[in-house]
Structures are given as C-alpha cells and as structure tokens.
C-alpha cells in the first residue's frame, strides 16, 4: 500500500513540473522585463531637471522651466506657450548640456 501512495506522489510531481516551468518562463519573459522598464522610467522621471528637453506621452515637446516636487508636476515651455504637466506623463528626456 505504501508503494502505491509513493508512486502516485511521484506521478503528481511529474505532472506539475511542466506547469511550474510554464509559470517560470512567463515570469522571465513577461513580468521581469516589465519591472525593469518601470524602474528605468521612474529613474528617468526622478532625474529631470530645469532646462531639460522632454517629450510627453501625448507627443508634446518642450523645455522644463520649473518643477514642483510637492505636486509632482513640471511646467514646460513649448515655443511661446507654457504647459503644466505631471511627471508621469514624460516619455523621454534629453538632458541639457548647459550645466
């Protein structure tokens, strides 16, 4: 009787291995890169300073003229206009070289 239960336990583990492998592969292919990309975006937004050229997720391009850390927002100059945006809306940033 004991051999019967040990055989079924081993068989159950063998049946679970492909499922475990699929979840591991999904983590490596989908979740890990997404976490890395999110971390890079957060670092980009933290490194924005006055004078940097930014592009928002909506495609608006401009130069940062002021920042408010308490509201987590930026004021960018887009030619003759000034626009207030949230930092999370920044898609890319080109650092100014006048520093």
N, CA, C and O atoms as CSV, one atom per row, in Angstrom:
chain,resi,resn,atom,element,x,y,z
A,1,UNK,N,N,0.818,-1.194,0.000
A,1,UNK,CA,C,0.000,0.000,0.000
A,1,UNK,C,C,0.863,1.259,0.000
A,1,UNK,O,O,0.532,2.248,-0.653
A,2,UNK,N,N,1.971,1.211,0.738
A,2,UNK,CA,C,2.861,2.369,0.817
A,2,UNK,C,C,3.483,2.671,-0.541
A,2,UNK,O,O,3.642,3.837,-0.904
A,3,UNK,N,N,3.836,1.635,-1.293
A,3,UNK,CA,C,4.420,1.841,-2.621
A,3,UNK,C,C,3.423,2.529,-3.555
A,3,UNK,O,O,3.811,3.314,-4.419
A,4,UNK,N,N,2.122,2.223,-3.371
A,4,UNK,CA,C,1.088,2.813,-4.210
A,4,UNK,C,C,1.038,4.340,-4.020
A,4,UNK,O,O,0.988,5.089,-4.995
A,5,UNK,N,N,1.054,4.796,-2.744
A,5,UNK,CA,C,0.997,6.232,-2.469
A,5,UNK,C,C,2.275,6.940,-2.911
A,5,UNK,O,O,2.212,8.070,-3.397
A,6,UNK,N,N,3.420,6.307,-2.753
A,6,UNK,CA,C,4.666,6.910,-3.198
A,6,UNK,C,C,4.683,7.034,-4.718
A,6,UNK,O,O,5.191,8.015,-5.259
A,7,UNK,N,N,4.134,6.052,-5.395
A,7,UNK,CA,C,4.062,6.109,-6.859
A,7,UNK,C,C,3.156,7.229,-7.328
A,7,UNK,O,O,3.475,7.931,-8.288
A,8,UNK,N,N,2.019,7.404,-6.652
A,8,UNK,CA,C,1.107,8.474,-7.042
A,8,UNK,C,C,1.683,9.851,-6.730
A,8,UNK,O,O,1.476,10.795,-7.493
A,9,UNK,N,N,2.400,9.976,-5.624
A,9,UNK,CA,C,3.033,11.248,-5.278
A,9,UNK,C,C,4.072,11.629,-6.325
A,9,UNK,O,O,4.126,12.775,-6.770
A,10,UNK,N,N,4.885,10.673,-6.709
A,10,UNK,CA,C,5.889,10.926,-7.743
A,10,UNK,C,C,5.260,11.282,-9.069
A,10,UNK,O,O,5.754,12.142,-9.798
A,11,UNK,N,N,4.149,10.603,-9.379
A,11,UNK,CA,C,3.463,10.877,-10.636
A,11,UNK,C,C,2.829,12.282,-10.611
A,11,UNK,O,O,2.814,12.967,-11.635
A,12,UNK,N,N,2.313,12.708,-9.469
A,12,UNK,CA,C,1.723,14.039,-9.339
A,12,UNK,C,C,2.780,15.117,-9.508
A,12,UNK,O,O,2.533,16.139,-10.148
A,13,UNK,N,N,3.951,14.895,-8.938
A,13,UNK,CA,C,5.039,15.868,-9.063
A,13,UNK,C,C,5.473,15.986,-10.514
A,13,UNK,O,O,5.717,17.090,-11.000
A,14,UNK,N,N,5.572,14.873,-11.203
A,14,UNK,CA,C,5.968,14.879,-12.617
A,14,UNK,C,C,4.928,15.621,-13.453
A,14,UNK,O,O,5.287,16.306,-14.412
A,15,UNK,N,N,3.654,15.497,-13.109
A,15,UNK,CA,C,2.607,16.195,-13.842
A,15,UNK,C,C,2.635,17.701,-13.577
A,15,UNK,O,O,2.238,18.483,-14.441
A,16,UNK,N,N,3.095,18.116,-12.404
A,16,UNK,CA,C,3.153,19.542,-12.070
A,16,UNK,C,C,4.385,20.243,-12.648
A,16,UNK,O,O,4.375,21.465,-12.791
A,17,UNK,N,N,5.418,19.516,-12.976
A,17,UNK,CA,C,6.651,20.129,-13.479
A,17,UNK,C,C,6.439,20.991,-14.732
A,17,UNK,O,O,6.953,22.109,-14.776
A,18,UNK,N,N,5.713,20.528,-15.739
A,18,UNK,CA,C,5.504,21.403,-16.902
A,18,UNK,C,C,4.749,22.690,-16.547
A,18,UNK,O,O,5.041,23.754,-17.092
A,19,UNK,N,N,3.785,22.586,-15.638
A,19,UNK,CA,C,3.037,23.763,-15.221
A,19,UNK,C,C,3.947,24.756,-14.504
A,19,UNK,O,O,3.867,25.959,-14.753
A,20,UNK,N,N,4.797,24.272,-13.633
A,20,UNK,CA,C,5.752,25.121,-12.933
A,20,UNK,C,C,6.726,25.761,-13.924
A,20,UNK,O,O,7.066,26.937,-13.794
A,21,UNK,N,N,7.167,24.992,-14.902
A,21,UNK,CA,C,8.087,25.511,-15.919
A,21,UNK,C,C,7.423,26.612,-16.749
A,21,UNK,O,O,8.072,27.599,-17.097
A,22,UNK,N,N,6.147,26.453,-17.067
A,22,UNK,CA,C,5.427,27.471,-17.841
A,22,UNK,C,C,5.325,28.771,-17.045
A,22,UNK,O,O,5.548,29.849,-17.595
A,23,UNK,N,N,4.989,28.682,-15.752
A,23,UNK,CA,C,4.913,29.882,-14.926
A,23,UNK,C,C,6.280,30.551,-14.785
A,23,UNK,O,O,6.370,31.778,-14.800
A,24,UNK,N,N,7.323,29.770,-14.652
A,24,UNK,CA,C,8.673,30.329,-14.588
A,24,UNK,C,C,9.050,31.048,-15.869
A,24,UNK,O,O,9.639,32.128,-15.829
A,25,UNK,N,N,8.718,30.461,-16.990
A,25,UNK,CA,C,9.003,31.074,-18.290
A,25,UNK,C,C,8.196,32.357,-18.474
A,25,UNK,O,O,8.718,33.350,-18.982
A,26,UNK,N,N,6.935,32.344,-18.065
A,26,UNK,CA,C,6.109,33.553,-18.160
A,26,UNK,C,C,6.698,34.672,-17.308
A,26,UNK,O,O,6.680,35.832,-17.720
A,27,UNK,N,N,7.216,34.346,-16.137
A,27,UNK,CA,C,7.834,35.351,-15.277
A,27,UNK,C,C,9.046,35.961,-15.965
A,27,UNK,O,O,9.212,37.181,-15.978
A,28,UNK,N,N,9.893,35.110,-16.537
A,28,UNK,CA,C,11.112,35.597,-17.182
A,28,UNK,C,C,10.830,36.403,-18.449
A,28,UNK,O,O,11.548,37.356,-18.751
A,29,UNK,N,N,9.799,36.029,-19.180
A,29,UNK,CA,C,9.523,36.668,-20.466
A,29,UNK,C,C,8.628,37.905,-20.331
A,29,UNK,O,O,8.797,38.871,-21.074
A,30,UNK,N,N,7.681,37.881,-19.390
A,30,UNK,CA,C,6.703,38.966,-19.324
A,30,UNK,C,C,6.881,39.881,-18.110
A,30,UNK,O,O,6.910,41.102,-18.267
A,31,UNK,N,N,6.997,39.339,-16.946
A,31,UNK,CA,C,6.960,40.143,-15.725
A,31,UNK,C,C,8.290,40.831,-15.447
A,31,UNK,O,O,8.310,42.024,-15.145
A,32,UNK,N,N,9.383,40.115,-15.541
A,32,UNK,CA,C,10.701,40.678,-15.231
A,32,UNK,C,C,11.053,41.867,-16.129
A,32,UNK,O,O,11.479,42.897,-15.606
A,33,UNK,N,N,10.896,41.775,-17.464
A,33,UNK,CA,C,11.199,42.939,-18.315
A,33,UNK,C,C,10.297,44.139,-18.019
A,33,UNK,O,O,10.741,45.284,-18.107
A,34,UNK,N,N,9.031,43.881,-17.668
A,34,UNK,CA,C,8.119,44.972,-17.356
A,34,UNK,C,C,8.560,45.693,-16.088
A,34,UNK,O,O,8.486,46.920,-16.018
A,35,UNK,N,N,9.017,44.945,-15.085
A,35,UNK,CA,C,9.511,45.557,-13.855
A,35,UNK,C,C,10.761,46.384,-14.130
A,35,UNK,O,O,10.926,47.466,-13.568
A,36,UNK,N,N,11.641,45.882,-14.989
A,36,UNK,CA,C,12.871,46.595,-15.331
A,36,UNK,C,C,12.552,47.897,-16.061
A,36,UNK,O,O,13.148,48.935,-15.774
A,37,UNK,N,N,11.612,47.843,-17.006
A,37,UNK,CA,C,11.222,49.034,-17.770
A,37,UNK,C,C,10.581,50.071,-16.842
A,37,UNK,O,O,10.836,51.267,-16.985
A,38,UNK,N,N,9.759,49.628,-15.900
A,38,UNK,CA,C,9.121,50.546,-14.959
A,38,UNK,C,C,10.159,51.239,-14.077
A,38,UNK,O,O,10.042,52.430,-13.787
A,39,UNK,N,N,11.164,50.490,-13.656
A,39,UNK,CA,C,12.229,51.057,-12.825
A,39,UNK,C,C,13.017,52.109,-13.615
A,39,UNK,O,O,13.352,53.161,-13.072
A,40,UNK,N,N,13.314,51.832,-14.892
A,40,UNK,CA,C,14.027,52.786,-15.731
A,40,UNK,C,C,13.211,54.062,-15.932
A,40,UNK,O,O,13.769,55.159,-15.915
A,41,UNK,N,N,11.900,53.932,-16.121
A,41,UNK,CA,C,11.044,55.102,-16.288
A,41,UNK,C,C,11.022,55.956,-15.024
A,41,UNK,O,O,11.058,57.184,-15.103
A,42,UNK,N,N,10.962,55.310,-13.859
A,42,UNK,CA,C,10.973,56.042,-12.599
A,42,UNK,C,C,12.291,56.805,-12.418
A,42,UNK,O,O,12.291,57.954,-11.977
A,43,UNK,N,N,13.414,56.162,-12.761
A,43,UNK,CA,C,14.714,56.819,-12.660
A,43,UNK,C,C,14.794,58.012,-13.612
A,43,UNK,O,O,15.342,59.054,-13.252
A,44,UNK,N,N,14.252,57.866,-14.825
A,44,UNK,CA,C,14.230,58.960,-15.798
A,44,UNK,C,C,13.458,60.143,-15.236
A,44,UNK,O,O,13.924,61.280,-15.312
A,45,UNK,N,N,12.308,59.893,-14.684
A,45,UNK,CA,C,11.464,60.978,-14.170
A,45,UNK,C,C,12.063,61.640,-12.945
A,45,UNK,O,O,11.858,62.834,-12.724
A,46,UNK,N,N,12.801,60.880,-12.146
A,46,UNK,CA,C,13.459,61.461,-10.975
A,46,UNK,C,C,14.649,62.328,-11.370
A,46,UNK,O,O,15.018,63.245,-10.636
A,47,UNK,N,N,15.249,62.047,-12.519
A,47,UNK,CA,C,16.460,62.756,-12.928
A,47,UNK,C,C,16.183,64.022,-13.737
A,47,UNK,O,O,17.128,64.703,-14.136
A,48,UNK,N,N,14.928,64.355,-13.989
A,48,UNK,CA,C,14.593,65.547,-14.769
A,48,UNK,C,C,14.966,66.798,-13.983
A,48,UNK,O,O,14.657,66.918,-12.797
A,49,UNK,N,N,15.630,67.721,-14.655
A,49,UNK,CA,C,15.995,68.994,-14.038
A,49,UNK,C,C,15.547,70.139,-14.943
A,49,UNK,O,O,15.172,69.923,-16.096
A,50,UNK,N,N,15.589,71.340,-14.415
A,50,UNK,CA,C,15.203,72.531,-15.184
A,50,UNK,C,C,16.177,72.704,-16.351
A,50,UNK,O,O,17.392,72.615,-16.176
A,51,UNK,N,N,15.636,72.949,-17.525
A,51,UNK,CA,C,16.438,73.129,-18.728
A,51,UNK,C,C,16.448,71.907,-19.632
A,51,UNK,O,O,16.871,72.003,-20.784
A,52,UNK,N,N,15.994,70.761,-19.140
A,52,UNK,CA,C,15.969,69.541,-19.949
A,52,UNK,C,C,14.854,69.616,-20.991
A,52,UNK,O,O,13.801,70.207,-20.752
A,53,UNK,N,N,15.103,69.013,-22.137
A,53,UNK,CA,C,14.089,68.899,-23.180
A,53,UNK,C,C,13.325,67.603,-22.937
A,53,UNK,O,O,13.935,66.540,-22.813
A,54,UNK,N,N,11.984,67.679,-22.868
A,54,UNK,CA,C,11.170,66.497,-22.609
A,54,UNK,C,C,10.128,66.320,-23.698
A,54,UNK,O,O,9.731,67.273,-24.368
A,55,UNK,N,N,9.697,65.082,-23.858
A,55,UNK,CA,C,8.590,64.734,-24.747
A,55,UNK,C,C,7.582,63.979,-23.892
A,55,UNK,O,O,7.942,63.031,-23.195
A,56,UNK,N,N,6.315,64.398,-23.943
A,56,UNK,CA,C,5.287,63.740,-23.151
A,56,UNK,C,C,4.733,62.529,-23.900
A,56,UNK,O,O,5.017,62.321,-25.080
A,57,UNK,N,N,3.935,61.737,-23.183
A,57,UNK,CA,C,3.329,60.571,-23.825
A,57,UNK,C,C,2.305,60.990,-24.881
A,57,UNK,O,O,1.926,60.189,-25.735
A,58,UNK,N,N,1.861,62.243,-24.819
A,58,UNK,CA,C,0.939,62.775,-25.827
A,58,UNK,C,C,1.649,63.387,-27.017
A,58,UNK,O,O,0.998,63.803,-27.976
A,59,UNK,N,N,2.990,63.452,-26.974
A,59,UNK,CA,C,3.759,63.969,-28.090
A,59,UNK,C,C,4.127,65.437,-27.978
A,59,UNK,O,O,4.685,65.999,-28.920
A,60,UNK,N,N,3.831,66.072,-26.857
A,60,UNK,CA,C,4.173,67.483,-26.681
A,60,UNK,C,C,5.651,67.583,-26.327
A,60,UNK,O,O,6.134,66.903,-25.422
A,61,UNK,N,N,6.359,68.441,-27.053
A,61,UNK,CA,C,7.788,68.639,-26.812
A,61,UNK,C,C,7.997,70.005,-26.195
A,61,UNK,O,O,7.343,70.978,-26.570
A,62,UNK,N,N,8.924,70.069,-25.235
A,62,UNK,CA,C,9.198,71.356,-24.623
A,62,UNK,C,C,10.383,71.295,-23.680
A,62,UNK,O,O,10.961,70.234,-23.444
A,63,UNK,N,N,10.737,72.477,-23.138
A,63,UNK,CA,C,11.858,72.602,-22.218
A,63,UNK,C,C,11.305,72.865,-20.827
A,63,UNK,O,O,10.403,73.686,-20.664
A,64,UNK,N,N,11.834,72.178,-19.825
A,64,UNK,CA,C,11.373,72.335,-18.447
A,64,UNK,C,C,11.817,73.693,-17.932
A,64,UNK,O,O,13.005,74.013,-17.954
A,65,UNK,N,N,10.846,74.506,-17.461
A,65,UNK,CA,C,11.171,75.825,-16.920
A,65,UNK,C,C,10.976,75.888,-15.411
A,65,UNK,O,O,11.586,76.728,-14.750
A,66,UNK,N,N,10.140,75.020,-14.856
A,66,UNK,CA,C,10.010,74.949,-13.403
A,66,UNK,C,C,9.464,73.586,-12.993
A,66,UNK,O,O,8.852,72.867,-13.782
A,67,UNK,N,N,9.710,73.262,-11.725
A,67,UNK,CA,C,9.290,71.969,-11.186
A,67,UNK,C,C,8.659,72.191,-9.819
A,67,UNK,O,O,9.068,73.080,-9.072
A,68,UNK,N,N,7.663,71.379,-9.500
A,68,UNK,CA,C,7.039,71.408,-8.181
A,68,UNK,C,C,7.031,69.980,-7.644
A,68,UNK,O,O,6.256,69.137,-8.097
A,69,UNK,N,N,7.899,69.723,-6.678
A,69,UNK,CA,C,8.007,68.375,-6.134
A,69,UNK,C,C,6.810,67.993,-5.270
A,69,UNK,O,O,6.461,66.815,-5.184
A,70,UNK,N,N,6.175,68.982,-4.624
A,70,UNK,CA,C,5.043,68.653,-3.758
A,70,UNK,C,C,3.832,68.146,-4.549
A,70,UNK,O,O,3.075,67.313,-4.049
A,71,UNK,N,N,3.644,68.639,-5.776
A,71,UNK,CA,C,2.539,68.168,-6.617
A,71,UNK,C,C,3.023,67.228,-7.709
A,71,UNK,O,O,2.225,66.732,-8.504
A,72,UNK,N,N,4.330,66.981,-7.753
A,72,UNK,CA,C,4.924,66.076,-8.733
A,72,UNK,C,C,4.595,66.520,-10.164
A,72,UNK,O,O,4.201,65.708,-11.001
A,73,UNK,N,N,4.763,67.826,-10.432
A,73,UNK,CA,C,4.437,68.355,-11.755
A,73,UNK,C,C,5.579,69.206,-12.301
A,73,UNK,O,O,6.480,69.620,-11.571
A,74,UNK,N,N,5.512,69.452,-13.597
A,74,UNK,CA,C,6.501,70.256,-14.314
A,74,UNK,C,C,5.779,71.333,-15.106
A,74,UNK,O,O,4.617,71.163,-15.475
A,75,UNK,N,N,6.453,72.425,-15.365
A,75,UNK,CA,C,5.961,73.422,-16.311
A,75,UNK,C,C,6.956,73.410,-17.460
A,75,UNK,O,O,8.150,73.641,-17.268
A,76,UNK,N,N,6.447,73.137,-18.663
A,76,UNK,CA,C,7.329,73.100,-19.831
A,76,UNK,C,C,6.957,74.238,-20.769
A,76,UNK,O,O,5.797,74.640,-20.862
A,77,UNK,N,N,7.964,74.743,-21.456
A,77,UNK,CA,C,7.790,75.812,-22.424
A,77,UNK,C,C,7.814,75.191,-23.815
A,77,UNK,O,O,8.793,74.556,-24.208
A,78,UNK,N,N,6.731,75.382,-24.547
A,78,UNK,CA,C,6.607,74.806,-25.887
A,78,UNK,C,C,6.531,75.943,-26.897
A,78,UNK,O,O,5.460,76.255,-27.418
A,79,UNK,N,N,7.653,76.545,-27.161
A,79,UNK,CA,C,7.645,77.700,-28.059
A,79,UNK,C,C,7.218,78.930,-27.299
A,79,UNK,O,O,7.965,79.417,-26.451
A,80,UNK,N,N,6.019,79.454,-27.582
A,80,UNK,CA,C,5.544,80.668,-26.912
A,80,UNK,C,C,4.612,80.369,-25.736
A,80,UNK,O,O,4.276,81.280,-24.979
A,81,UNK,N,N,4.189,79.113,-25.568
A,81,UNK,CA,C,3.257,78.742,-24.505
A,81,UNK,C,C,3.960,77.978,-23.398
A,81,UNK,O,O,5.023,77.392,-23.603
A,82,UNK,N,N,3.344,77.994,-22.214
A,82,UNK,CA,C,3.814,77.180,-21.097
A,82,UNK,C,C,2.701,76.218,-20.719
A,82,UNK,O,O,1.533,76.597,-20.642
A,83,UNK,N,N,3.078,74.971,-20.483
A,83,UNK,CA,C,2.109,73.923,-20.173
A,83,UNK,C,C,2.532,73.240,-18.884
A,83,UNK,O,O,3.702,72.903,-18.703
A,84,UNK,N,N,1.564,73.038,-17.983
A,84,UNK,CA,C,1.838,72.330,-16.738
A,84,UNK,C,C,1.446,70.866,-16.935
A,84,UNK,O,O,0.320,70.564,-17.328
A,85,UNK,N,N,2.389,69.960,-16.656
A,85,UNK,CA,C,2.136,68.531,-16.828
A,85,UNK,C,C,2.578,67.773,-15.574
A,85,UNK,O,O,3.327,68.301,-14.753
A,86,UNK,N,N,2.120,66.562,-15.441
A,86,UNK,CA,C,2.558,65.680,-14.367
A,86,UNK,C,C,3.816,64.940,-14.829
A,86,UNK,O,O,4.002,64.700,-16.022
A,87,UNK,N,N,4.672,64.583,-13.877
A,87,UNK,CA,C,5.915,63.893,-14.230
A,87,UNK,C,C,5.650,62.537,-14.873
A,87,UNK,O,O,6.425,62.102,-15.724
A,88,UNK,N,N,4.568,61.859,-14.481
A,88,UNK,CA,C,4.295,60.541,-15.047
A,88,UNK,C,C,3.996,60.607,-16.539
A,88,UNK,O,O,4.037,59.583,-17.221
A,89,UNK,N,N,3.694,61.804,-17.058
A,89,UNK,CA,C,3.377,61.954,-18.479
A,89,UNK,C,C,4.612,62.118,-19.350
A,89,UNK,O,O,4.485,62.207,-20.571
A,90,UNK,N,N,5.805,62.162,-18.760
A,90,UNK,CA,C,7.035,62.325,-19.534
A,90,UNK,C,C,7.438,60.969,-20.130
A,90,UNK,O,O,7.583,59.981,-19.411
A,91,UNK,N,N,7.614,60.944,-21.446
A,91,UNK,CA,C,8.009,59.713,-22.122
A,91,UNK,C,C,9.516,59.640,-22.327
A,91,UNK,O,O,10.105,58.566,-22.203
A,92,UNK,N,N,10.151,60.775,-22.642
A,92,UNK,CA,C,11.607,60.780,-22.826
A,92,UNK,C,C,12.158,62.129,-22.424
A,92,UNK,O,O,11.435,63.121,-22.336
A,93,UNK,N,N,13.463,62.140,-22.181
A,93,UNK,CA,C,14.107,63.358,-21.710
A,93,UNK,C,C,15.496,63.438,-22.328
A,93,UNK,O,O,16.251,62.466,-22.308
A,94,UNK,N,N,15.829,64.607,-22.879
A,94,UNK,CA,C,17.176,64.888,-23.372
A,94,UNK,C,C,17.785,65.897,-22.420
A,94,UNK,O,O,17.290,67.016,-22.288
A,95,UNK,N,N,18.851,65.504,-21.765
A,95,UNK,CA,C,19.494,66.375,-20.777
A,95,UNK,C,C,20.092,67.594,-21.454
A,95,UNK,O,O,20.668,67.503,-22.537
A,96,UNK,N,N,19.945,68.738,-20.798
A,96,UNK,CA,C,20.557,69.952,-21.333
A,96,UNK,C,C,22.055,69.894,-21.079
A,96,UNK,O,O,22.494,69.305,-20.091
A,97,UNK,N,N,22.835,70.493,-21.951
A,97,UNK,CA,C,24.293,70.425,-21.843
A,97,UNK,C,C,24.886,71.736,-21.325
A,97,UNK,O,O,26.101,71.926,-21.373
A,98,UNK,N,N,24.042,72.636,-20.833
A,98,UNK,CA,C,24.499,73.934,-20.332
A,98,UNK,C,C,24.857,73.887,-18.860
A,98,UNK,O,O,25.077,74.935,-18.253
A,99,UNK,N,N,24.920,72.735,-18.285
A,99,UNK,CA,C,25.135,72.653,-16.836
A,99,UNK,C,C,26.581,72.538,-16.491
A,99,UNK,O,O,26.931,72.459,-15.313
